[in-house]
Amino acid sequence: MDYQKFIWQFNTKVCANTSSYEERSTFLLQFTSGEANRTVTGYSHLNAEAGYKAALYEFKDRSGDPDVKAQDHVKRALN
C-alpha cells in the first residue's frame, strides 16, 4: 500500500466529508484490501474511534519500516 497516497486521498475524500468515526471506519474497511484490510478488521472489535485510530497508526508504522516494505514487495512478486 502506498501509505502517503492513500492517506492523502482518504483524508481528502472521506475525512473532509464526515466527522463520524463509524463512517470513517466503514470507509476504511471498504477502501482497503489484503493486509491493510486485515489490519482494519483486526481492530473492528474496538469502539469506532479507537479502532480507526489504531488502524491508521499501524498503517503509518508499517509504511515507515523498510523491512516490512521489502517483505511486501517479495510477497507481491511471488504471487
N, C-alpha and C positions, 0 to 999 in steps of 0.2 A: 504494500500500500504506500503510495506517495503521500506521506502524512501532511506535509505543508500544503500541497494542492487540495487534498481532501478537506482539511480543516478550514482552509480559506473559503472553499465553496460551501461547506456546511454552515459556517458562520454567516455567510452572505445570504444564502437561500433559506435556511431554517431558523437559525437563532435570531436573525433580524426580524423574523415574522412571527415568532412565538416566544412567550415568556414561560410557558408551561414545561416543566421538566418531563412530565409524562409524554407530551407530544415530541419533545426533543429525543427522548429515549426511543420512542416508537420509530421516528425517522432514522435514528442511528441504526436500529435493527434492520430497517428496510433498505438502507443505502450501503450496507456493508455486506461482505461475503467472506467465505473462507475463515482464516484465522481471526480476522477482525470481528466477524460476526460471532464467532465462538466466544471471543472476549466479552462482547456486549451481552450475549446470552448468559455468560457466567456471572454477571453482576445483576441479572434481572430479578434475583430474589431480594435485593435491597430496595428501599424506597426509591422512587424515580430520581430524585435529586442526587442521592448518594451513589446510585448505580451509574448514572450518567457521568458524574464527575470522576468516578473511579475508572470507568472505561476510557474516558479521554486521557486521564493521567497515564494509564497503561499504554495507550497508543503512542503518546508522546515519549514515554520512557523507552519503549521498544524501538521507536523510529530513530532514536539517537544512538543506539547500540550497534556498532559496526559488525559485531559477531552475529547478531540477530539478523541484520540486513544480509550478510553473506549466506546464512542458513536459508533465508527466504529465497534468495537467488538460486541456490543449489536445488531447493525443492521444486521451484518452477521449472528449472532446466531438466530435471528428471521426470517431470510429468508430461 
